[in-house]
Amino acid sequence: QVQLVESGGGLVQAGDSLRLSCAASGRAVSIATMAWFRQPPGKEREFVAGITWNAGRVDYADAVRARFTISRDNPKSMMYLQMNSLTPEDTAVYYCTVRWKQESTVPLHANEYDYWGQGTQVTVSA
């Protein structure tokens, strides 16, 4: 089992930045793919960004590619999402997730991941 705890969400204005963190415990995540998904109000959960176990591959949703940066710190069992130039369309609950596979690609579908955090709310006002 692994526990994932997200932090760093909040209420910001358009154009601001936020940094989300995901802390993993209970099992080392150094060989796992990790990712961020988000669920906007009234919509389905969607892929935001993912990173393979050694950071050899990162992928982003088109909507965030030029603005968000995903990173990880395996010794600390942490993952981060730096979000810049936020817009109201980024408003959502952001979830951290892991997939226990040492792979070279990043899965894009939520059902391919094994564990999820409780989420952190990000609200961007116009």
Buried (B, 14 or more C-beta within 10 A) or exposed (E): EBEBEBEBBEEBEEEBEBEBBBBBEEBEBEBBBBBBBBBBEEEEBBBBBBBBBEEEBBBBBEBBEEBBBBBBEBEEBBBBBBBBEBBEEBBBBBBBBBBBBEBEEBBEEBEBBEBBBEBBEBBBEE
